[in-house]
Amino acid sequence: MSDAYAAAGVDTSQADRGVDALVGVLKTIELDRPSASVLASGHYASVLRITPQLGIALSTDGVGSKIVVAEQAGRLETVGIDCIAMNVNDVVCVGAEPIAMLDYLAVEQVDPDALARIAVGLKVGAQSANIEIPGGELAVLPELIRGHPSPHGFDLCGTAIGTVALDAIVTGAEARPGDALIGLPSSGLHSNGYTLARRALLEDGGLTLGDRPPELGGVTVADALLEPTVIYVRAALALLRSDVPVRGLAHITGGGLLNLLRLGGDRVGFAVEEPLPVPAICSLIARAASVPPAEMWEVFNMGCGFTAIVPAERAGDAVAILAAHHEGTARIGTITDRPGTVTAPGGVVLGPRA
């Protein structure tokens, strides 16, 4: 699907084929020792065995074209939060506790004031996730990086690490039909789908970053687009440390609800029956670019940034634990016996994947 996204310049099917091509080669790496990898490629984080009992979880990600909006609006103080969130939210999905992240910042030119403003977000995000940033890399690449406007371009990525007991890894393998799907609210688009969002709002919709369309309740388009990604680490760890069995954790990023298929999608399916409130920015994008509901659910988080799978009889306990950190958490659906299938509200079927 993703017709509107492809028209905006991102063909998700082609991207999937590209990932398959990369992974196909990387799987052929030959070592002179046994592999330390514990999980197959494709989960939210990789896990490497360090000792017979201890593993480290690794995840790497960036902020994406949300940076274009930050550059155009001249607001750099929050993208660091996004960078932290995109990484630590993935690490905790395998049951690991994030402990540190290294950042990679590529710039068109060195601007100390801009770098300090970006660092503010990194600091806020790190404190929210309770992690360190012990180092990183600054690369000056005027031939590669072009800003909006130039010469103020940059790209921001990170790699997070966490620790996990090897007998406590969460993969979704224990999920079974009838389990409850718990949803934690997002703050907006988070850090995904911005190529489509910018085209829908700023081109098709004829809006500017300073406009205040009535759908947004008085905030500007820039305010809505730059709302930082929520960091779910403390809530997820509280659930993991409770007596509630946690059968799966999913960070809802690019790919929308299809992210759920990482949690045993070859064995079970997922039905979202009572969705969390959809952010106004999503409704505005859908209207401005005439994006059909199925594609919206396949591109954006649609108000749910993180999910947990727990036994149905413990759903109330899980909601209470998570809601203490993120108000609005609720049961949103059920695990089904339809492998590879995600059913969005209204009976919209998003899987199985081709």
C-alpha positions as CSV (number, residue, x, y, z in Angstrom):
1,M,0.0,0.0,0.0
2,S,1.5,3.4,1.1
3,D,0.6,5.1,-2.2
4,A,0.6,8.6,-0.8
5,Y,3.9,7.9,1.0
6,A,5.5,6.6,-2.2
7,A,4.2,9.7,-4.1
8,A,5.9,11.9,-1.4
9,G,9.2,10.1,-2.1
10,V,9.3,7.1,0.3
11,D,8.5,3.7,-1.2
12,T,8.2,1.4,1.8
13,S,8.1,-1.8,-0.3
14,Q,11.3,-0.8,-2.0
15,A,12.8,0.1,1.4
16,D,11.9,-3.4,2.7
17,R,13.6,-5.0,-0.3
18,G,16.6,-2.8,0.3
19,V,16.8,-4.0,3.9
20,D,16.5,-7.6,2.8
21,A,19.4,-7.0,0.4
22,L,21.6,-5.6,3.2
23,V,20.7,-8.4,5.6
24,G,21.2,-11.0,3.0
25,V,24.8,-10.1,2.7
26,L,25.5,-9.4,6.3
27,K,24.2,-12.9,7.3
28,T,27.1,-14.3,5.4
29,I,29.8,-12.8,7.7
30,E,32.1,-15.5,8.8
31,L,33.7,-15.5,12.2
32,D,36.5,-17.5,13.8
33,R,34.3,-17.9,16.9
34,P,30.7,-18.8,17.7
35,S,28.2,-16.0,17.0
36,A,27.2,-14.0,20.1
37,S,23.9,-13.0,18.6
38,V,20.9,-14.2,20.6
39,L,18.0,-12.8,18.5
40,A,17.4,-13.1,14.8
41,S,17.6,-9.9,12.8
42,G,14.3,-7.9,12.6
43,H,13.4,-7.4,16.3
44,Y,13.5,-3.9,17.9
45,A,17.1,-4.4,19.2
46,S,19.9,-6.9,18.7
47,V,21.0,-8.9,21.8
48,L,24.5,-10.2,22.2
49,R,25.6,-12.8,24.8
50,I,28.3,-11.5,27.0
51,T,28.2,-14.1,29.8
52,P,26.1,-17.2,30.2
53,Q,23.6,-15.1,32.1
54,L,24.0,-11.6,30.7
55,G,23.3,-10.0,27.3
56,I,23.6,-6.5,25.9
57,A,20.9,-5.0,23.7
58,L,21.8,-2.6,20.9
59,S,19.7,-0.3,18.7
60,T,20.6,2.4,16.3
61,D,18.3,5.1,14.7
62,G,18.1,8.7,13.8
63,V,15.6,11.6,13.8
64,G,14.9,11.4,10.0
65,S,13.3,14.3,8.0
66,K,11.8,15.8,11.1
67,I,15.1,17.6,11.2
68,V,14.0,19.5,8.0
69,V,11.2,21.0,10.0
70,A,13.5,21.8,12.9
71,E,15.9,23.6,10.5
72,Q,13.1,25.5,8.7
73,A,11.5,26.6,12.0
74,G,14.9,27.4,13.6
75,R,14.0,25.2,16.6
76,L,16.8,22.8,17.4
77,E,16.3,22.2,21.1
78,T,14.0,19.1,20.9
79,V,15.4,16.9,18.2
80,G,17.9,15.4,20.7
81,I,14.9,14.1,22.7
82,D,13.7,12.4,19.5
83,C,17.1,10.8,18.9
84,I,17.2,9.4,22.4
85,A,13.6,8.2,22.3
86,M,13.9,6.4,19.0
87,N,16.8,4.3,20.4
88,V,15.9,3.7,24.0
89,N,12.3,2.8,23.2
90,D,13.6,0.1,20.9
91,V,16.1,-1.2,23.4
92,V,13.5,-1.7,26.2
93,C,11.3,-3.7,23.8
94,V,13.5,-6.7,24.3
95,G,13.3,-6.4,28.1
96,A,16.6,-4.6,28.4
97,E,17.4,-1.6,30.6
98,P,19.0,1.1,28.5
99,I,22.2,2.5,30.1
100,A,23.9,4.6,27.5
101,M,23.8,6.1,24.0
102,L,26.5,7.4,21.6
103,D,25.4,10.2,19.3
104,Y,26.6,10.8,15.7
105,L,26.1,14.4,14.5
106,A,27.0,15.2,10.9
107,V,26.9,19.0,10.1
108,E,27.3,21.1,7.0
109,Q,29.3,23.6,9.0
110,V,30.3,23.9,12.7
111,D,28.0,26.3,14.5
112,P,28.7,26.1,18.3
113,D,25.4,27.8,19.2
114,A,23.4,25.3,17.1
115,L,25.4,22.4,18.5
116,A,24.7,23.6,22.1
117,R,21.0,23.8,21.3
118,I,20.9,20.3,19.9
119,A,22.8,19.1,23.0
120,V,20.0,20.6,25.2
121,G,17.6,18.0,23.7
122,L,20.1,15.2,24.1
123,K,20.5,16.1,27.8
124,V,16.7,16.3,28.4
125,G,16.2,13.0,26.6
126,A,19.0,11.2,28.4
127,Q,17.7,12.3,31.8
128,S,14.2,11.2,30.9
129,A,15.5,7.8,29.9
130,N,18.0,7.6,32.8
131,I,21.0,7.0,30.5
132,E,24.5,8.4,30.0
133,I,26.0,9.8,26.8
134,P,29.6,9.1,27.4
135,G,30.8,10.0,23.9
136,G,29.9,10.4,20.3
137,E,31.1,11.8,16.9
138,L,30.9,15.1,15.2
139,A,31.5,15.0,11.4
140,V,31.8,18.1,9.3
141,L,30.6,17.1,5.8
142,P,29.8,20.1,3.6
143,E,29.9,17.9,0.5
144,L,27.2,15.6,1.8
145,I,25.0,17.6,4.2
146,R,22.7,20.4,2.8
147,G,20.5,22.3,5.1
148,H,17.0,23.8,4.9
149,P,18.4,26.5,4.6
150,S,22.0,25.9,3.7
151,P,24.6,26.1,5.3
152,H,22.8,25.1,8.5
153,G,22.2,21.4,7.7
154,F,22.8,18.5,10.1
155,D,21.8,14.9,10.7
156,L,21.5,13.3,14.1
157,C,21.7,9.6,14.9
158,G,22.5,7.5,17.9
159,T,23.3,4.0,19.1
160,A,21.9,2.9,22.4
161,I,23.0,0.0,24.6
162,G,21.2,-1.8,27.4
163,T,21.6,-4.9,29.6
164,V,19.3,-7.8,29.9
165,A,19.3,-11.2,31.6
166,L,19.3,-13.8,28.9
167,D,16.5,-15.7,30.6
168,A,14.4,-12.5,30.7
169,I,14.4,-11.4,27.1
170,V,11.0,-10.3,25.8
171,T,10.4,-11.2,22.2
172,G,6.6,-11.7,21.8
173,A,7.1,-15.5,21.4
174,E,4.9,-16.1,24.4
175,A,2.0,-14.1,23.1
176,R,-1.1,-16.1,22.5
177,P,-4.6,-15.5,21.2
178,G,-6.8,-13.8,23.8
179,D,-4.0,-11.8,25.4
180,A,-4.6,-8.1,25.9
181,L,-2.9,-5.4,23.9
182,I,-2.2,-2.3,26.0
183,G,-1.6,1.1,24.3
184,L,0.4,4.0,25.6
185,P,-0.5,7.4,24.1
186,S,1.9,9.2,21.7
187,S,2.5,12.9,21.7
188,G,1.9,13.3,18.0
189,L,3.8,12.0,15.0
190,H,6.9,11.3,17.0
191,S,9.7,10.8,14.4
192,N,8.2,8.9,11.6
193,G,6.3,9.7,8.4
194,Y,7.6,13.3,8.0
195,T,8.2,13.1,4.3
196,L,4.5,12.4,3.9
197,A,3.5,14.8,6.6
198,R,5.4,17.7,5.1
199,R,4.1,17.1,1.7
200,A,0.5,16.8,2.9
201,L,0.6,19.9,5.0
202,L,3.0,22.3,3.4
203,E,2.4,21.4,-0.3
204,D,-1.0,19.7,-0.7
205,G,-2.5,21.6,2.2
206,G,-0.9,24.9,1.3
207,L,0.0,25.6,5.0
208,T,3.1,27.2,6.5
209,L,4.9,26.2,9.6
210,G,3.5,29.4,11.3
211,D,-0.1,28.7,10.4
212,R,-2.6,27.8,13.1
213,P,-5.3,25.7,11.4
214,P,-8.4,25.2,13.6
215,E,-7.9,21.5,13.7
216,L,-4.7,22.0,15.8
217,G,-6.5,23.9,18.6
218,G,-4.5,27.1,18.4
219,V,-0.9,25.7,18.1
220,T,1.1,26.2,14.9
221,V,1.9,23.6,12.4
222,A,5.6,23.8,13.6
223,D,4.4,23.2,17.2
224,A,2.5,20.1,16.2
225,L,5.3,18.7,14.0
226,L,8.1,19.3,16.5
227,E,6.4,17.8,19.5
228,P,9.1,15.5,20.9
229,T,8.8,11.7,20.8
230,V,7.7,10.3,24.1
231,I,10.3,8.2,26.0
232,Y,8.6,5.1,27.5
233,V,11.5,3.6,29.2
234,R,10.6,4.2,32.9
235,A,7.0,2.9,32.3
236,A,8.2,-0.2,30.5
237,L,10.8,-1.0,33.2
238,A,8.2,-0.6,35.9
239,L,6.0,-3.1,34.1
240,L,8.9,-5.5,33.6
241,R,9.8,-5.3,37.3
242,S,6.2,-6.0,38.4
243,D,4.6,-9.4,38.8
244,V,2.6,-8.9,35.6
245,P,3.8,-11.4,32.9
246,V,5.0,-9.3,29.9
247,R,4.6,-11.3,26.7
248,G,5.6,-8.5,24.3
249,L,6.6,-4.9,23.9
250,A,6.3,-2.9,20.7
251,H,7.5,0.6,19.8
252,I,5.1,1.9,17.2
253,T,7.3,3.8,14.7
254,G,7.5,3.8,10.9
255,G,5.2,1.2,9.6
256,G,2.5,2.1,12.2
257,L,0.6,-0.9,13.5
258,L,2.6,-3.3,11.3
259,N,5.3,-2.9,14.0
260,L,3.2,-5.4,16.0
261,L,4.1,-8.2,13.5
262,R,7.6,-8.2,15.0
263,L,6.1,-9.8,18.1
264,G,5.4,-13.3,16.8
265,G,3.5,-12.2,13.7
266,D,4.1,-15.7,12.2
267,R,2.1,-17.3,15.0
268,V,-0.6,-14.7,16.0
269,G,-2.4,-11.7,14.8
270,F,-3.4,-8.4,16.4
271,A,-6.7,-6.6,16.5
272,V,-7.0,-3.0,17.6
273,E,-10.6,-2.6,18.7
274,E,-10.6,0.4,21.0
275,P,-7.9,2.8,19.7
276,L,-6.5,5.7,21.7
277,P,-7.5,9.2,20.6
278,V,-6.0,10.0,17.2
279,P,-4.0,13.3,17.3
280,A,-5.4,16.2,15.4
281,I,-2.2,16.4,13.3
282,C,-3.0,12.9,11.9
283,S,-6.5,13.9,11.0
284,L,-5.2,17.1,9.3
285,I,-2.7,15.1,7.2
286,A,-5.3,12.6,6.1
287,R,-7.6,15.4,5.0
288,A,-5.0,17.5,3.3
289,A,-3.6,14.7,1.2
290,S,-6.6,12.5,1.0
291,V,-4.7,9.6,2.6
292,P,-6.9,6.6,3.1
293,P,-7.4,5.2,6.7
294,A,-5.4,2.0,6.0
295,E,-2.4,3.9,4.8
296,M,-2.6,6.3,7.8
297,W,-2.5,3.2,10.1
298,E,0.5,1.8,8.2
299,V,2.6,5.0,8.3
300,F,1.8,6.8,11.5
301,N,1.4,5.8,15.2
302,M,-2.2,7.3,15.1
303,G,-2.0,8.2,18.8
304,C,-0.4,5.0,20.2
305,G,3.4,5.2,20.6
306,F,4.1,2.0,22.5
307,T,2.3,-1.2,23.3
308,A,2.5,-4.1,25.8
309,I,1.1,-7.6,25.5
310,V,-0.1,-9.2,28.8
311,P,-2.5,-11.9,29.9
312,A,-6.1,-10.7,29.6
313,E,-6.7,-11.2,33.3
314,R,-3.8,-8.9,34.2
315,A,-4.7,-6.1,31.8
316,G,-6.1,-3.9,34.5
317,D,-2.9,-4.3,36.6
318,A,-0.7,-3.5,33.5
319,V,-2.8,-0.4,32.7
320,A,-2.5,0.9,36.2
321,I,1.3,0.5,36.3
322,L,1.8,2.1,32.9
323,A,-0.8,4.9,33.4
324,A,1.2,6.0,36.5
325,H,3.8,7.2,34.0
326,H,1.6,7.9,30.9
327,E,-1.9,9.1,31.5
328,G,-4.3,7.8,29.0
329,T,-2.9,4.3,28.8
330,A,-5.6,1.8,28.1
331,R,-6.4,-1.6,26.7
332,I,-6.7,-1.1,22.9
333,G,-7.1,-4.6,21.5
334,T,-6.6,-8.4,21.6
335,I,-4.1,-10.9,20.2
336,T,-5.8,-13.1,17.6
337,D,-5.4,-16.5,16.0
338,R,-4.8,-14.9,12.5
339,P,-1.0,-15.1,12.0
340,G,0.5,-12.1,10.2
341,T,-2.6,-10.0,10.3
342,V,-3.1,-6.7,11.9
343,T,-6.7,-5.4,12.1
344,A,-7.1,-1.6,12.5
345,P,-10.3,0.0,13.8
346,G,-13.2,-0.3,11.5
347,G,-12.1,-3.8,10.4
348,V,-9.3,-2.4,8.2
349,V,-6.9,-5.3,7.6
350,L,-3.2,-4.3,7.3
351,G,-1.7,-7.7,6.8
352,P,-0.4,-10.2,6.0
353,R,2.6,-8.6,4.3
354,A,3.3,-9.6,0.8
